[in-house]
Every structure is written in C-alpha cells, then in structure tokens.
C-alpha cells in the first residue's frame, strides 16, 4: 500500500510539473513573440508527453527496461482505447483530412515499427530480441520526419489553435520553470522506484505494472486535454492530441530511451505490440463506417470494452 501511495504522489508531481513547465515555457515563448501555433506544436506537445519521457529516462537509467517499454506500449493502447473511447462516447469525433490520411497512418507506422525493431528472434534469428541504440536512432530519425510535417502544416497555415498563455512576471516565470523541472524529476524517480517495488511485493512483472498503472498515470494529461476539448466541441483537438501523442511516444520517447539504454523485449511484449497494431488499424477502419469521417459513440464503446478485456487479460 505504501508503494501505491508513492506511485500516486509521483503521478501528482509529474502532472503538476508538466503543467508548471508548459505554462512557464509558453510565457517565455510569448515574450519572445513566438506564434501560438509554434508554442502548441513544441512546448505544449512536449509538456503533455513529459510524464512518459521522464518515467522512461529514469527507467532506462535504473535498468528497469520492462517499465520503459511497457509504459510506451501501455500509454499508446490506453490513448486509443481509453481516451478516444471515452471522448467518442461523450461526443462523436469528426476527423480532419490530414489526421485521416497522414497522422493516423503515421500512428499505425509507429506501431508496426515497434513490432519490427523488437522482433530480432524472428527477423534476424537472434537468441534475444532487443531495441538497440541503433534502433533508437532510427526512431529519432522518424521523429524528425514527423516534426518536419508539423512545420510544413504551420508554414501553410493549415492548422490553428488558440492557446491561452499565462502572463507571468519574469522572476515568477523562471521560478515556475525550475519548479516544473524539479517536480518532473522527483515525480519520475518516485514512480519508477515505487512501481518496481510494487511489482516485486505482489510477484507481478514490471511489464504488467507498466502496461496498467504506470501507463494510465502518465497518460492523464492527454486524458484531461481530450475530455476538455470534446466538452468544448473541439473534437479535432481531442483526436489529434491522442494520435500525435502516440507518434511522439514511439519516435521520440522510445527512441531516446533506447539510446540511453537498449531495451530487451520479452516474448509477451509481442502480444502488446500486436494489439497496438490491431487497434491502430481498427481506428482507421472505424473512421470510414457510417456517414462522413467520424468516430461514433458505439465505436467508442467498442474501444472501452476491448480495453477492459485487455486489462483483465493482463491481470489474470
């Protein structure tokens, strides 16, 4: 129970730290006359994924590689089945053309790339499967392509997002920036250490803890962002936030994690990777059911049912 308590404390520190970091960094960017859209594509995007990034870096440094890989796969699975499922139940999600034909296929590509890079036993006939440092560099190169795509959209004025930027004084801004970094670091270390201890005490693998408790906790910023967006009828932000987060998680966070410390891939992880591919295909297929490109309420319910079944499968 003490480990669970510290995990919750760690999540609270991570989310608070990410919030302070985004607000302070956005305030600095605004003072430098950086456009809102650039702030949204960089600072806000990095901020919502900061919990996953910090947890993964600490997991890699501490050699808790099962937590690192499980956190990415678990977060991406939860993003689609949990967050999009809940969001679609609240209100059907209309999907824009760019999201349909570029971002969702990129999300599927990211899922396939994890499976291929982590399947050395089948592809290379190796004794073990591992996501190596070279694999990490490949993922980071994919991330550069994704960033280039976002820059192109910005230059073409194809996307616009109204971002509220806090107006802090300069001393307060830098104080919040330092506080945000500190909370992220402390929160990340607490989550990794406590999750590892919790797994040992219950005799559960670190993979299962990462796929459930850790991944859901680190995905709370995306969940909050999407729910607020759909309640305000900004449904394109809700689905774009989730798909973009999945791409970001694989190409940047997993790539950086593998560069810090290569990640051995357990046999059971292939089932998680296959599920990640399946639900990415299902998301793409659901968009074309019914009238218009839309994720309907009944499809959101199917996502939630699949995720509930997946959790039972993991825990039992």
N, C-alpha and C positions, 0 to 999 in steps of 0.2 A: 504493500500500500504506500510505503514511503517513496518507492520508485515512481509509482503512478503520480503521486503528489508532485514530485520534482519534474516529471515529464510535463505536467500541466503548467507548472511555473515556467518551465523552459519555453513552452509554446507562447505563453503570455509575454515573455521577454522578447521572443522572436518577432511577434506581431507588432508589439509596441515599438521595438527597434526599427523595423521596416517602415512603420508609419512616420516616426521621427526623421528617419533618413530621407524618405521621399519628400516630406514637407520642407525640410531644411535645404536639401539639394535643389528642389524646384524653386525655392525662394532665391537661392543664389543664381540659378539659371535665368530667372526672371529679371534680376538686377543686371544681368549681362545682356538683356534684350534678346534672349533666345526664344524663338517662337514656341507657342503652346504645343504644337504638333510634334516638335522635336523633343520637348520635355516628355510628352506622352510616350513616344517611341523608345526613349532611352531610360530616363530616370524612373518613371512610373513602372515601365516594364521590368527593369532590374529590381525595383523595390518589391513588387508583388512576388517575385521569384527569389528574393533574398533569403527567406527561411530555408528553402530547399538547398540553395547554394551553400549557406553557412553550415547546415547539418551535414551535407555531403563532404565538404572540405574537412571538417573535424572527423568524420567517419573514416575518410581516407588516411588522414594523418595518424589516427589511432589504430589503423589496420582493421577497422570494422567494415570491411568491404561489402558484406551482405546487407548491412544497413544502407550503404551508399547506393547500391544498385536497386535494392528493394524500394527505397524512397522514391527514386525516379519512376520506376515502373508503376508503383502504387499510386503516386501522385497523378500520373497520366491516365491511369484507369479510373481513378476517382473523379478526375476532371471531366471526363466524358460521361461516365455512367452516373456519377453522383451529382456533380454540379450542373451539367447540361440537362440531366434528367429532372432535377428539382426545378431548374429555370423553365424548362418546357412545360412542366405541369402548371406553373404559375401563369405563364402565357406562352402561346406558340412562338417559336423563334424563326423569324424571317431571315434568310441567309443571302448575303450580297453575292454578286457575281465573282468578285475577287476571292472571297472566302471559299466559294464553292469550287472554283477551278484551279486555285493556286494554293491557298493556305491549308485547306483540308487535305488535298493530295500531298502537300509537304508534311503534314502531320502523319499521314499514312507512311510516307517515305521514312520518316524518323523512326516509326515503329518497326519497319522492315529492316532498317539499318542496324538497330539494336540486335535483332534476331540474327542477322548475318555476321556481324562482327563478333558476337558472343557465341558462335557455333563452330568453334575450331575443331571439335571432336568429329563432326560430320564432314565439314568442308575440307579441312586440312589433315584429317585422320590423326589429330594430336591426342595425347593422353588426357589433357585437360583443356577446358575452354577458358579463355581469358580475354577481357577487353584491355588491350595493351596500351602503352603510351603512344605508339604509332596510330592505333585506332582512335585514341583521344584526339590526336592532331587532325585526323580525318574528320572527326565530328566537328571540331572547331572550324575547319575549312567550310563545311556545310553551313555553319553558323554565319560565316562571312557572307555567303550567298544570300541567306535569309535577311541579314542586315542590309545588304545591297538592294534587295527587293523593297524593303521598307523605305529606304532612302529614295528610290525611284517613285514610290507612291507619294512621298512627301513633295518631291520636286514637281510632280504632275498635278499636285493639289487634288488627288483622288480620294483622300481621306481627311476628315476634320473632326476634332474632338475638343469640346470645351472643358478645359481643366482648370479647376479652382486652385489658385496658388496663394498660399498664406503670405501675408505681408509682415515679416518679422524685421526687427532691427538687426544690424549686422552682428553684434555680440550674441544675441539670442539665437540667431541662425547657426553660428558656428558651435554654440553650446549644444543645440539640439542635434547637430550633425555628429559631434563627438559622442553624445549620449546614445544616438541611434546605433552607431558602430559598436559601442560598448555593450549595449543590450543584445545586439545580434550575436556578438562573440560569446558572451556569458550564456545566453539562451541556447545557442547551438551546442556548446560543450555540455550543458546540463542535459539536453535532450538525448544526445548520443550516449553519454555515460549512464543515464538512468534507463534508457531503453535497453541497453546492453545488459545492465544488472537485472532488469525486469525479466528479460528473456531467460537469463541463467537461473533465476529463482523459480520460474514456472516450468523450466525444462522445455521452453518453446524456442524455436530457432529465431535468430536475429532477422532472418528474411521475413518471417511471418509478422513479427512486430513492426518491421519497417513498412511492409505492404499494407498494414492496417493502421495502427495508432500513429506512427510517425508520419506516414504519407498524408493521412487525413489532416493531422495537425498543421503540417507545413503548407497545406493547400487552403487553409482557412481564409487567407487574404483574397484568393481567387473566388472562393465561395461567396464572401461578403460583397466583392465587387460585382459579381454576376447577379446576385439577388437584388442589390440596389439598382442595377441597370435595368433589369426586367420590370421592377416596380415602377420605374420612371419611363417605361416603354422604350428604352434604348436597347432593344433586343440585339442589334448588330454588335454593340459593345460586349454584351454578355457572351455571345458565341465566339467573337473574335478574341476576347480575353482568354477563353479556355484553349482554343486552338493554338493561339500564339504562345501560351504558357507551355503547352506540350512540346512544341517545336523548340522553344527556349530551353526547356528542361533537358532534352536529349542532346541537342547540338552544342549548347554552351556548358550547362552544368555538368552533365555526364562526361563531356569531352574534357573539361578542366579537371574533373575528379580523376579520370583515368591518367591524365598527365602527372598529377600529384602522386598517384599510387595505382598501378594496374589492378583491375578488378577480376578476380576469379569468378566464373559463372557456374552456379550449382545446376544440377540436372533439372530440379524442379522449377528453376527460373525460366526454363524454356516454355513451360505452360503459361506463365505470366506474360512472357513476350508474345506468345501466340494469341492470347486473349487480347492483348493490346492491339495487335494487327487486326483481329476479327472485329473489335468494336470500332476501330477507325474506318474499316470498310462498311460496317453497319451504319455509322454516322453518315457517310457519303451516300449510301443507298436510301436512307430514310428521307434525305432532303428531296428526293425525286418522287416520293409517294404523295398521292393526293394532288391538290391544285397548288401550283407555284412551288418555289424552292423554300420549304418550310419544315421545321421540326415540330410536329404536332404534340398535343398533350398525351395521346395514347402511346406515342413513341417514347416520350419522356418516362412514362410509367414502365415501359419495357426495359429501359435503361436501369431504372431503380430496382426492378425485380432481378435483373441479371447481376447487378452489384450486390444485392442482398444474398443471392445464391453463392456468389463468389466468396463473400465473407464467411458464410457457413462452411464452404468447401475448405477454406484456409484453416479455420479454427477447429474443424472436426477431423 
